[in-house]
């Protein structure tokens, strides 16, 4: 694929991620095309169906999560606190709580095979990053990687508008409380 065509395709995926996060999977695709600065015909040439676009968004998101975990692993041996905080901050930034429901209607088993394969690679990297944080004494030993990611997704899902007025910085505050609760000085979870 030519560089300009690849750049347009990536712009469409990036725009779709934003639009799906803000408005859900059923958002008008012309909104995606407009945000990507392409025509609707270009969008459909790259992604003939909404499902193909959602698959591309899911793959791009999994790659971002995997790279984030890899970066954290790279820093974990020299500065575990910074690595762990960087991992948490980037996952919050990805707004998984708003994005996941627009990509998965009922179950992960409904995802395309290439997404399921990418999910396994991402899961392995996230597991390694969490195990490194556990070894550094930053995270309780009974934390499962899926619990961590899903909890962040729950905390970062869209909140009602009143919340921002009534309690500014709610999401960062909730994430900080959650991360503090992951510290190993708490009691183990019941099995």
C-alpha positions in Angstrom: 0.0 0.0 0.0 1.3 3.5 -0.9 2.2 5.8 2.0 -0.5 8.3 1.2 -3.2 5.5 1.0 -1.9 4.0 4.3 -2.0 7.5 5.9 -5.7 7.9 4.8 -6.6 4.5 6.1 -5.0 5.2 9.4 -6.7 8.5 9.6 -10.1 6.8 9.1 -9.3 4.2 11.8 -8.2 7.0 14.2 -11.4 9.0 13.4 -13.6 6.0 13.8 -12.0 5.3 17.2 -12.9 8.9 18.3 -16.4 8.8 16.9 -17.2 5.3 18.2 -15.9 6.4 21.6 -18.1 9.5 21.6 -21.2 8.3 19.9 -21.1 4.5 19.8 -20.8 2.0 16.9 -24.0 3.2 15.2 -22.7 6.7 14.7 -23.0 7.9 11.1 -20.0 7.0 9.0 -20.0 10.3 7.3 -19.0 11.8 10.7 -16.0 9.4 10.6 -15.2 10.5 7.1 -15.4 14.2 7.9 -13.2 13.8 11.0 -10.7 11.9 8.9 -10.8 14.5 6.2 -11.7 12.0 3.5 -14.8 11.6 1.4 -17.4 8.9 2.3 -16.4 7.0 -0.9 -12.8 6.8 0.4 -14.0 5.5 3.7 -16.1 2.8 1.9 -13.2 1.9 -0.4 -11.1 1.2 2.6 -13.8 -0.3 4.8 -16.8 -1.6 2.7 -18.7 -2.4 5.9 -19.1 -1.0 9.4 -18.0 -4.4 10.7 -14.7 -4.1 8.9 -14.1 -0.6 10.3 -15.0 -1.8 13.8 -12.5 -4.7 13.4 -9.8 -2.2 12.3 -10.5 0.0 15.3 -10.4 -3.0 17.6 -7.1 -4.1 16.1 -5.6 -0.6 16.4 -6.7 -0.4 20.0 -5.2 -3.7 20.9 -2.0 -2.7 19.3 -2.0 0.5 21.4 -2.6 -1.4 24.6 0.1 -4.0 23.7 2.6 -1.2 22.9 1.7 0.5 26.2 2.4 -2.7 28.1 5.7 -3.2 26.2 6.8 0.4 27.1 5.9 -0.2 30.7 7.9 -3.4 30.7 10.9 -1.6 29.2 10.9 0.9 32.0 9.8 -1.4 34.9 13.4 -2.5 35.8 14.7 1.0 36.1 11.7 3.0 37.3 8.8 0.7 38.3 6.7 3.5 39.7 6.9 5.6 36.6 6.3 2.6 34.4 3.2 1.5 36.3 1.8 5.1 36.4 2.5 5.5 32.7 0.6 2.2 31.9 -2.4 3.3 34.0 -2.4 6.8 32.5 -2.2 5.6 28.9 -5.0 3.0 29.4 -7.2 5.7 30.9 -6.3 8.0 28.0 -7.5 5.3 25.5 -11.0 5.6 27.1 -11.6 1.8 26.9 -14.8 2.2 28.9 -16.4 4.1 26.1 -14.8 2.2 23.3 -15.2 -1.4 24.3 -19.1 -1.4 24.2 -19.0 0.1 20.7 -16.8 -2.8 19.5 -18.3 -5.7 21.5 -22.0 -6.1 21.7 -22.4 -9.2 23.9 -19.2 -11.3 24.2 -15.6 -11.3 23.1 -16.3 -14.6 21.2 -18.2 -12.6 18.6 -15.0 -10.8 17.5 -13.3 -11.5 14.2 -10.5 -14.2 14.4 -7.8 -11.6 13.8 -9.1 -9.6 16.7 -9.1 -12.6 19.0 -5.5 -13.4 18.0 -4.4 -9.8 18.6 -6.3 -9.9 21.9 -4.2 -13.0 23.0 -0.9 -11.2 22.1 -2.1 -8.1 24.0 -3.2 -10.2 27.0 0.3 -11.8 27.2 2.0 -8.4 27.2 -0.4 -7.0 29.8 0.1 -10.1 31.9 3.9 -9.6 31.8 3.5 -5.9 32.7 1.3 -6.7 35.7 3.6 -9.5 36.8 6.5 -7.1 36.7 4.5 -4.5 38.7 3.7 -7.3 41.2 7.4 -8.3 41.4 8.3 -4.6 42.1 5.8 -4.6 45.0 3.5 -2.1 43.3 0.5 -4.3 42.8 -1.2 -7.0 44.9 -0.3 -10.5 43.9 -3.9 -11.7 43.4 -4.7 -9.1 40.6 -5.6 -10.7 37.3 -4.8 -8.7 34.2 -8.4 -8.9 32.9 -9.7 -7.6 36.2 -7.3 -4.7 35.9 -8.3 -3.8 32.3 -12.0 -4.2 32.9 -11.9 -2.2 36.1 -10.2 0.7 34.2 -12.8 0.3 31.5 -15.6 0.6 34.0 -14.0 3.6 35.7 -13.5 5.4 32.4 -16.9 4.8 30.8 -18.9 7.9 30.1 -20.4 9.6 33.1 -23.5 11.7 33.2 -23.0 15.3 32.4 -24.0 16.4 36.0 -21.0 14.5 37.4 -18.5 16.9 35.8 -20.2 19.9 37.4 -20.9 18.2 40.7 -17.5 16.6 41.1 -14.7 17.8 38.8 -12.0 15.3 37.9 -14.2 12.4 38.9 -12.5 9.9 36.6 -8.9 10.7 37.6 -10.0 10.6 41.2 -11.7 7.2 40.8 -8.7 5.8 39.0 -6.3 7.1 41.7 -8.5 5.4 44.4 -8.6 2.2 42.4 -4.8 2.1 41.8 -4.1 2.8 45.5 -6.4 -0.1 46.3 -4.2 -2.4 44.1 -1.2 -1.8 46.4 -0.1 -5.0 48.1 -0.5 -3.7 51.6 -4.2 -4.4 51.4 -5.6 -7.8 52.3 -5.9 -10.5 49.6 -9.2 -11.0 47.9 -11.3 -13.9 49.1 -11.1 -16.9 46.7 
